[in-house]
Amino acid sequence: MATTQPPPTSFARLSYPAPGVLLVTYSRPEKLNCTGGADVLELTKIFRWFDEEPSLIVAIITGAGKKAFSTGADLKEWQSKVSGSAKPGAGPGDVPGAVPLSNRAGKKPIIAAVNGLALGGGCETVINCDLVVAADTATFGLVEVKRGVAPYAGALPRLIRTVGLQRASEMALTGQYYTAQQMKDWGVVNKIVPQEDVVKEAVEYAKLIAESSPDSIICTRAGLRQGWETASAVEATGITGKTEWAELQKGENILEGLKAFKERRKPNWRPSKL
């Protein structure tokens, strides 16, 4: 359990399936777990809290029901905003203070447990997650071009870095659907399991991560993300070295980890202060 109170939620259900692990379940199955502007803001607050909650190390996101992980933006809300707005094109993600998960930086890792349809913004979110477990029945697609909009919420540059220009262009410009196996072949998905096991498998990944030093997890993820976001490996390493790595060396967990190795015992990690 968390040591601080999470933000109030209506769209998402929060649970704690293992020590250090937060499970966030999108809970609008009747609408295929689509997200309106208020939902994006709610999720923004949840994951800011998650990053600062000392007892939590890794999060999992999944969708309620068997049909959908998330089909992205609530298009009916979007249509009403566009038709009544002085600024055409304003979407449900354009809420002050809201940062969609598809464009989240954050400091702690998120695992996507994709139980069904991951379309539009739902697919964009998956692309920005640190690990992805997919049901064998899952379907992926950047379908925005078929709805007159565009996948503008962070996926395009990230997808190119993961799958390359030509594959990213195929996904984004055609709006086609893709299977879990295709996404695994392209490097978007880590593992495919039966639908009934998708959250369970994500929890197993999360437990493996949560066993390690929380300082080390934050620092390591920061190094990976810098390598993903910056052009030079040397520059990316230098940025992390001056920030997370420098702070890690000042903390209690590096001392505990090295001492535990010397004494041949399991480390007793402390909550991260990074």
C-alpha positions in Angstrom: 0.0 0.0 0.0 1.0 3.6 -0.6 2.1 5.8 2.3 0.4 8.9 0.9 -3.2 9.4 -0.3 -3.6 9.1 -4.1 -5.5 11.7 -6.0 -9.3 11.2 -6.3 -10.2 9.0 -9.2 -13.3 8.3 -11.3 -12.0 7.0 -14.6 -9.2 4.8 -13.1 -9.2 2.1 -10.5 -6.0 1.8 -8.4 -4.7 -1.3 -6.7 -1.4 -2.7 -5.4 -0.9 -6.3 -6.6 2.6 -6.6 -5.2 5.0 -4.6 -3.0 6.2 -1.5 -4.8 3.7 -2.0 -7.7 0.8 0.2 -8.7 -1.9 -1.2 -11.0 -4.0 1.5 -12.8 -7.1 0.1 -14.6 -9.0 2.2 -17.1 -12.5 1.6 -16.0 -14.8 2.6 -18.8 -15.3 -0.7 -20.7 -18.7 0.3 -22.1 -16.9 3.0 -24.1 -13.8 0.8 -24.8 -11.9 2.7 -22.2 -11.6 5.9 -24.2 -10.4 9.1 -22.5 -11.9 12.5 -22.3 -10.1 15.6 -21.2 -11.0 15.2 -17.5 -9.7 11.6 -17.7 -6.3 12.7 -19.1 -6.0 15.3 -16.3 -6.9 12.6 -13.7 -4.2 10.2 -15.1 -1.7 13.1 -15.1 -2.3 13.6 -11.4 -2.1 9.9 -10.6 1.3 9.4 -12.3 2.7 12.6 -10.8 1.7 11.2 -7.4 3.1 7.8 -8.4 6.5 9.4 -9.2 6.6 11.1 -5.8 5.2 8.2 -3.7 8.2 6.7 -1.9 6.7 3.2 -1.5 6.1 2.7 -5.3 8.7 1.7 -7.8 6.8 0.6 -11.0 3.3 0.9 -12.4 1.1 -1.2 -14.7 -1.7 0.2 -16.8 -4.5 -2.0 -18.3 -8.1 -1.7 -19.4 -11.2 -3.0 -17.8 -13.2 -5.7 -19.7 -12.1 -8.0 -22.4 -12.5 -5.8 -25.5 -10.2 -2.9 -25.1 -7.0 -1.6 -23.4 -8.0 1.9 -24.7 -9.3 3.3 -27.9 -7.8 6.7 -27.2 -9.6 10.0 -27.2 -13.3 10.3 -26.7 -14.1 11.3 -30.3 -17.6 12.5 -29.5 -16.2 14.9 -26.9 -13.6 15.9 -29.5 -16.2 16.6 -32.1 -18.2 18.7 -29.8 -15.1 20.8 -28.8 -14.1 21.3 -32.4 -17.6 22.3 -33.6 -18.0 24.8 -30.8 -14.5 26.1 -30.4 -12.9 29.3 -31.6 -9.7 27.3 -32.1 -10.5 24.4 -34.5 -8.5 21.3 -33.7 -8.6 21.6 -30.0 -8.8 18.0 -28.7 -9.7 16.4 -25.4 -6.1 16.3 -24.4 -5.8 20.1 -24.5 -6.7 20.6 -20.9 -4.6 22.9 -18.8 -2.1 20.9 -16.7 -2.9 17.6 -18.5 0.0 15.5 -20.0 -1.2 12.4 -21.8 0.7 9.2 -21.0 1.8 9.1 -24.6 3.9 12.1 -23.9 4.9 11.5 -20.3 8.5 11.7 -19.2 8.2 10.9 -15.5 10.9 9.2 -13.5 9.5 5.7 -12.8 8.7 2.9 -15.3 5.3 2.0 -16.5 4.3 -1.4 -18.0 1.4 -1.7 -20.4 -0.7 -4.8 -20.0 -2.6 -4.6 -23.3 -5.7 -6.8 -22.9 -7.5 -5.8 -26.1 -7.8 -2.9 -28.6 -5.1 -0.3 -28.4 -6.1 2.2 -30.9 -5.4 5.9 -31.5 -4.2 7.5 -28.2 -4.3 4.1 -26.6 -1.7 2.8 -29.1 0.3 6.1 -28.5 0.3 5.3 -24.8 1.6 1.8 -25.4 4.4 3.2 -27.6 5.6 5.4 -24.7 5.5 2.6 -22.0 8.8 1.1 -20.8 7.7 -2.5 -21.2 4.7 -4.0 -23.0 2.9 -7.3 -22.3 0.1 -8.0 -24.9 -2.7 -10.5 -25.0 -2.6 -12.8 -28.0 -5.9 -11.2 -29.1 -4.7 -7.6 -28.8 -5.0 -5.2 -31.7 -2.9 -2.1 -32.3 -3.4 0.8 -34.6 -2.7 4.5 -35.1 -6.1 5.2 -36.7 -6.2 8.9 -36.3 -5.8 9.7 -40.0 -9.1 7.8 -40.7 -10.9 10.2 -38.3 -9.5 13.4 -39.8 -7.1 14.0 -36.9 -3.4 13.0 -36.3 -1.4 11.1 -33.7 0.0 14.3 -32.3 0.3 13.2 -28.6 3.9 12.1 -28.6 3.9 8.8 -30.5 5.3 9.8 -33.8 8.9 10.6 -32.9 9.0 7.8 -30.3 7.7 5.3 -32.8 10.4 6.2 -35.3 13.0 5.6 -32.7 11.6 2.2 -31.9 10.6 0.8 -35.3 12.3 3.0 -37.9 10.9 5.6 -40.4 9.4 3.2 -42.9 7.5 1.1 -40.4 6.4 4.1 -38.5 5.2 5.7 -41.7 3.2 2.6 -42.6 1.5 2.6 -39.2 0.8 6.3 -39.0 -0.1 7.1 -42.6 -2.3 4.1 -43.4 -4.2 3.8 -40.1 -4.1 0.0 -40.4 -4.6 -2.5 -37.6 -1.7 -4.7 -36.4 -1.6 -7.9 -34.4 0.3 -8.5 -31.1 2.8 -10.7 -33.0 3.5 -8.0 -35.6 4.1 -5.5 -32.8 6.4 -7.9 -31.1 8.3 -8.5 -34.4 8.7 -4.7 -34.7 10.0 -4.3 -31.1 7.0 -2.6 -29.6 5.8 -5.6 -27.5 8.0 -7.5 -25.1 5.9 -10.6 -24.5 2.6 -12.1 -25.8 0.4 -14.2 -23.5 -3.2 -15.4 -23.4 -5.6 -12.6 -22.6 -6.5 -14.0 -19.1 -2.8 -13.9 -18.2 -1.8 -10.4 -19.4 -2.1 -8.6 -16.1 -0.6 -11.5 -14.2 2.5 -11.5 -16.5 2.8 -7.7 -16.3 2.8 -8.1 -12.5 5.6 -10.7 -12.7 7.7 -8.2 -14.8 6.9 -5.5 -12.2 7.9 -7.7 -9.3 11.3 -8.3 -11.0 11.8 -4.6 -11.3 10.6 -3.8 -7.7 13.1 -6.3 -6.2 16.0 -4.0 -7.1 17.2 -0.6 -5.7 14.6 2.1 -6.3 17.4 4.5 -6.8 19.0 2.3 -9.4 15.7 1.8 -11.2 15.1 5.6 -11.5 18.7 6.2 -12.6 18.8 3.3 -15.1 15.4 4.4 -16.7 16.7 8.0 -16.9 19.7 6.7 -18.9 17.6 4.7 -21.2 15.2 7.6 -21.8 18.0 10.0 -22.4 19.4 7.6 -25.0 16.0 7.5 -26.6 15.4 11.2 -26.6 18.9 12.7 -27.4 21.0 12.3 -30.5 24.3 11.4 -29.0 25.1 8.5 -26.7 27.9 10.4 -25.1 25.6 13.4 -24.5 22.9 11.2 -23.1 25.3 9.5 -20.7 26.7 12.8 -19.6 23.2 14.2 -18.8 22.3 11.2 -16.7 25.7 11.3 -15.0 25.3 14.8 -13.8 21.8 14.2 -12.5 20.4 10.8 -11.5 23.8 9.1 -11.3 25.2 11.8 -9.1 22.3 11.7 -6.8 22.3 7.9 -6.6 25.9 8.0 -5.3 24.9 10.2 -2.4 22.0 7.9 -1.3 21.7 5.1 1.2 20.8 2.4 -1.4 24.1 2.3 -3.2 25.8 1.7 0.2 23.3 -1.0 1.2 23.5 -2.8 -2.1 27.3 -3.1 -2.0 27.3 -4.0 1.7 24.7 -6.7 1.1 26.7 -8.2 -1.7 29.8 -8.3 0.5 27.8 -9.9 3.3 26.0 -12.3 0.9 22.6 -11.3 2.0 19.5 -9.7 0.5 19.6 -5.9 0.4 17.2 -3.9 2.6 16.3 -1.1 0.2 15.1 2.3 1.4 12.5 4.5 -0.4 14.2 6.5 -3.1 15.0 10.2 -2.6 16.0 10.8 -6.2 
